[in-house]
Amino acid sequence: MSQTQYLKMLEKEIQKLNKKIDLKILKGEVYRKEARDHRLLLKKVRYHTKQSFSQRMIHLFFRKNIYA
């Protein structure tokens, strides 16, 4: 499985959890387990999409100015 496919799969799982959490909030139920799973999935996404410090600096200094 490529990294792109893996990230798409994680995104789908996050969306499923979001729907489940929303329903539990509307019903007034506890959603602690789902919130924990959601945090873990987000951590995995961030781990696989993190940039090095130099990449962030290059992006910061050479991005197009959207306010000009």
Contacts in CASP RR format, 6 or more apart in sequence:
PFRMAT RR
TARGET T0000
AUTHOR 0000-0000-0000
METHOD contacts of the structure
MODEL  1
MSQTQYLKMLEKEIQKLNKKIDLKILKGEVYRKEARDHRLLLKKVRYHTK
QSFSQRMIHLFFRKNIYA
1 9 0 8 1.000
3 48 0 8 1.000
6 48 0 8 1.000
7 45 0 8 1.000
7 48 0 8 1.000
7 49 0 8 1.000
10 41 0 8 1.000
10 44 0 8 1.000
10 45 0 8 1.000
11 45 0 8 1.000
13 41 0 8 1.000
14 38 0 8 1.000
14 41 0 8 1.000
14 42 0 8 1.000
14 45 0 8 1.000
17 34 0 8 1.000
17 37 0 8 1.000
17 38 0 8 1.000
17 41 0 8 1.000
18 38 0 8 1.000
20 31 0 8 1.000
20 34 0 8 1.000
21 31 0 8 1.000
21 34 0 8 1.000
21 35 0 8 1.000
21 38 0 8 1.000
24 30 0 8 1.000
24 31 0 8 1.000
24 34 0 8 1.000
25 31 0 8 1.000
51 59 0 8 1.000
END
